[in-house]
Amino acid sequence: MKNVILLTIDTLRRDVLGCYGHSPSLTPFIDSLQTKCIRFNNAQTVGPYTQAAFPGILTSSYYLEYGYGKDKKKLSPHRKMVSEVLLENGIITAGFHSNAYLCAFFGWNRGWDTFYDGMDVEVSDKVPYIEAPNLNKKVLNWLAMQSMDKPFFLWVHYMDVHEPYIPQQKYLEMIDPDMDLDENIMFSLFKNVLLKRDVSNENTVATLKKLYLAGVRRIDDYINEFFSILERVNLLENSTIIVTADHGDEFNEHGGLSHDGKMYKELIDVPLLMFDSSLPKGQVSDNLVSLIDVSPTIIHLFGLKPVDHFEGHSLLPLDQYPDRGVLGEAVDKHGSKEKGDEKEIHFFRKGNMKIIYHERQDSWELYDLSNDPKELNNIIENYPDSEDLKNAIIPRVRRWQNNH
């Protein structure tokens, strides 16, 4: 039985990877894996920011399943983490990350033999997380202590693409040889432009995007280092590695920056790769899939029976994946922060039709992605057959109020 490793990269858009069409390539190492990968071309996350996305990834359930609000910030006991299922079945489990939203305080430490969330480390405003090379060292130390005669599940989450965008100069030069910004200027752009969601100056937005892209180029090197570690300890051939992101980032595609409560492709379209060195050649799947399927796939890879709690479906075998459409949901983070004023936002996509519901305005948007891939032309008023799409969402709005 092979080990299963889940690599998640915070804030990594799908369209910035070379293997998904970005030119010039910013991700030479990830691109080089394609001959041993299954690449999913139509993977969608279930939420546009970490808190909304990760219940889908690690518990195969949706963010609003059990409500939200002050008393719902912690992981609901109703959710079953993939780590818990694996631990119950004798699989060694380990998780390494430094995202505060996924720390032990919020309940994400359930089901792990080893769990490291970095909350005990002093970080700076400019680098408010543990950088990937340091996480890689911790993973190497953990791997060195494993007996190798029992399979393990390892989850590693990198924050290095995330704001504030302060990459090293060598990565800046890879994006733009004429770019020379010191850390203080980059941090000022974060504080005075990005945090304020100020898109009034398109040149400044373009600069932020370049800083972000430099972070993408940087994370490719760190993932290369991670794979080198696996090779060094003779684990690469005996491991299946899933690489994905929790969500993307916006650069004024729809009037904003960062990742707020929106459901457009710059936040929802994510990379999803499954590496296995035993694959005779690379494969590409155009199935419309969801990150809610990641945990069921991990269970499948370990040869365990499907988990009743999980709402997703194994991605494997590819030809048995059901064509049922994909969903996402979150709390709209734009309005008043007053208690009780949280409003929901949902999306449903079937084929190339994508519908979005905003509870705050009680409004709908509909996009035909085959003709409008950038989601700029809302056709809801001119599309008489939208009822089936709406009906996939309507029962989900505020559903938790009646169920829990």
N, C-alpha and C positions, 0 to 999 in steps of 0.2 A: 504494500500500500504506500502510495506516495504522500509526502508532506504537502500541505496546502499553505500558500503564503498569499496574504492580501496586502497589496501596497496601495494606499490611498493618498492622493496628492491634493491638498486643499486648494481650491480656487483655480484648478487647471481646466481651461476651456478646451473643447475638442479641436476647434479649428486652428489651434496654434501648434499642433503636432504635424511634423512632416508626413507621417504615414497617413494622415487624414487630409493631406493636400496643401499644407502651408509651405510656401516657397518664398525665400530660401529656407531650408530645413533648420529649425532650432533644436531638433531633438535627434541628432545622429545616432545615439545609442539606442533609444527606443525604436527608431526606424529600423535599425539593424536586426531587431528581434523578429521582424515580420515573417521570416522564413520558418519560424518555429512557433508562430502565434495563430490563434483564432482572433481576428479583429472584428469587433461588432461596430458596424457603421452607423447604426441607429439606436444607440443607447441613450436613455433619458434618466436623469435623476428624479427623485420624488419630491424635491424641495430646493429652493434657490439659495439657501444658506445652511450652515452646518447643523443647527438644531433641527431643521426640518428634513434634512437629507439623511442623517445618520440612523434614525430609526429604521429607514428603509434598508440601509446597507447591512447593519449588524443585527436587526431583529425582524427583518422582512415584514414590517408593519408601517402604517402611515402615521405621519406626525400628529395629526389631530384625532387619532383613533380613541384616545382617552382624555381628550380635552387639553386645555393649556391654561396658562395664567400662573400666578405666583406659586400656587401649590402643585403645579404640574411641571415645573422646570426639571424635576428629577425623573429619572427613567421609571416609568410605571411598572409596578410589580406584575401587571398583566402581560407585559411584553416578555418574550423569551429570547434571550441573546443566543446567537449561534455558538458562542463560547461555552455557554451553559450546557447546551445539547451535546457538544463535543466532549466536554469534561465528563459528563454523565456516561459517555460511551468509551471512556478510557483513552481519549486523545489528549495529548499534552497541549496546553494552550498558553500563548504569551502575546501580550500587546505592548507596544512602545509608541508613545506620541507625546505631544505637549500642547494640545488644544484644550483650553480651560472648559469649553462647553462639553468635553468628553471625559472629564476627570472623575476621580472616585467620588467626590462630593456629590455629583449628580447621578451616581449609580452605575456608571459605565465600567466599573471594576468587577462586575459579576461574571463568574465562570472562568476566571483566568488563574492558571497556576502561577504565572508571573505577570504583573501589570505595572507598567511604569508610565506615569502621566506628567512627569516633570514639574509638578506643582511645588516641589520642595526647592526648586532652583530659582535664584534671583535672576530676573531677566531685565533688559533695558527697554525704554520706550522705542528705541530704534530697531531693536531685534527682540520683540516680545514673545519669543518662543525658543525652544532648543533647536539649533540648526541640525540639518540632516546628517552631516558628518559625525556629530556627537551621538545622535541616535544610532547611526550605523555601528559605532564602537560598542555601544551597549548591546546591540543585537549580536555582534561578533562574540562578546564575552558570554552572552547567554547560550549561543550555539556551541561554544567550546565546552560548556558544561553538560550538554545533552549526550545521552548514551548512544544515540543514532539507531538503536534497535526498536524504538517505538516511534510511530508517526506523530507529527506535531502540526498544529495550526498556529501560524504566526501572523499577526497583524501589525503593520507599521504605517504610521500616518505622518506625512511630511507637511510642514507649514511654510516652506521656503519661497513659494510663489506668492503667498498672501501679503497683503499690505501690512505695514508700510513698505513700499517698494524701494529697497536700498541695496541693490546688488553691488558686487565688487566691480571695480573699474574694468577689469579684463572682460567681464561679461557685457558691460555697457558697450565696449568697443566692438564686440562681436555683432551687436545690433546696429550701432551707428558709430563708425570710426571717429567722427567729429564730436561725439558727445563726451563732455567732460564736466560732470557735476559732482560736487563733494557731498558728503553725507548730510550736512546741515541743509543744503539746498533741497535735496531729495526729501528730507523729513519735513521741511517747510511746505513742499508741494502736498505732502500727505495731510498735514494739519490744516492748511489754509485753502486747499482746493478739494482734495478727495473727501475729507471728512465733512466738508460743507456741501458736497455734491454740486460743486460749481462747474458747470459745463459751458460757461459763457465764452471762454477763450479756446478755440479749437486747437491752437498750437500747444497750449498747456495740456489739453486732453491727449494730444498726440505724444507729448513727452511722457506723460504717465503711462501710456500704452507701451512705449519703448522700454521704460523701466520694468514694467510687468514682463515683457518679452525677454528681457535680460534674466529675470528670475526663472523663466521657463528654460532658458538655455542652461542656467546653473543647475536646476533640478535634474536635468538629463545627465549631467556629470555625476551627481550624487546617486542616481539610480544605477548608473554604470558601476560605481563603487560598490553598491549593495550587491549587484549580481557577481562582482568579482569576489566578494566575501563568500558568497555561496559556493562559488567555484573552488575557492581556496580550501574550504572545509569539506569538499566533495559532496555537496548537497544539491548542486544545480540540476544534475541529471535525475535526482530522485524527488523533485519538487515541481508542483504545478503552481505557477505564480499568476495571480490575477492583479492587473494594474488598472486603476480607475481614479476618478475624482469625485468629491462630494457635490460640487457645483462649479460654475464658471465665474466670470467677472464681467462687468459692463464698462464700456468706454463710450458712452453717449449714443449707443445704438437706439435706445428708447428713452433718452432724456436724463440719464443718470450716470452714476459711477458706483463702483464697488458691487455689492450683491445684496439688494434689498428684496422686498416682497413682490417680485415680478416673476412671470413665467415665460419669458422669451428665451430664444435659443442660446443667446450668449451666456445665460445662466443655467439652462436646463440640458443642453446637449453636452454630453460628457464622453471622454474616451473610455473604452472598455476593451482590454486585451487579456487574453489567456495564453500564457507561455507554457509550453511543454517541450522539452528538448527531444522527446521521442517522436514528435510529429514529423512525418515524412516531408511535408511541405506546409507552407502557410495557408490558412484558410480565411475567407472573408464571409461574414454573415450580414445580410441586409435585413434580418428580422428586426422588427421594432420591439426593443426589449427595455427593461426597467432595472434600476439598481435594486429594486425590491426582490429581484431574482438572484442576487449575489449569494445570500445565505443559503437558499435552497440548493444552489449549485455547489457550494462548499460541502453541504451534507451529502449530495450525490457523489462528489469526488471521493469522499471517504467511504462510500458504499453503504451508507446508513439509509434507513427508510425515511420518507418525507415526514416533515414535522407538521402536525395539525395546526399549531399556532401560526405558522408562516403563511403569509398571503401571496407570496410570489411563487414562481415555478422555476425548476432547474432549467438553465440555458442549454443543457445537454440531455440527450442528443439534439443536435441542431434541428433535425428534420421533424422532431416531435414537439417543438416549442409551439404553444397555442397562440393563434392570432386573435388576441382579445382587446388590444389597445392598451395604452399606458396612462396612468394617473399621477397627479402630483398635487400637493396641498401645502399651505403655509398660512401664517398670520401676516397680513399686510402691515409692514413695518413703517409705512409712511405717515399715518395719521396721528391723532392724539395718543399719548402714552397713558392717558388716564385709565385707571382700573375699570374693567368692564367695557372698554371701548375697542378692544381688539376685534378686527374684522378679518374674515377668512378670504383667501384667494385660492382658486382651484384651476387645474387644467386637465383636459382629457384629449388624447390624441389617438386617432385610428387611421392607419394609412398615412396619407398626406394631409388630412384634415385635423386641425388643432383648434380647440375651443377653450377659452379662458373665462372664468367667472370672477367678478369682483363684488364681494358682499357689500363693501362700503358704498359703492354707487349703485348696487343692484344692477350691474351692467354686464354685457357679454361682448367678447371679441371672438371672431372666427377668421382663421387664416388657411388658405390653400397653399401649402408649402411647395407644391410642384410648380406653381406659377409665381409664388411670392415667398421665396426662401428666407428673406430678411424680416418677414412678419411686419410689413409696413401698411398693408391695405386690408383693413377690417371689412369683411364682406358679410357680416351677420345680417344686415338689413336686406341683402339681395340673395340670400341663400334660404330657400323655403324648406329645405330638408334638414334643418339644424336640430329638430326636436330630439332625434335619437342621440345626438351628441350631448345636448343639454341634459337629457335624462340620465346620462352616465354620471353627472355631477350633482344634480338637484337633491337626490336622496342623501348625499354625503355632507351637505352643508348643515352644520350644527347637530350632526347626528349623535355626537357623544353626549349631548344634554339629555337625551332620552335613554341612552344605553348605560351610562355610568353615573 
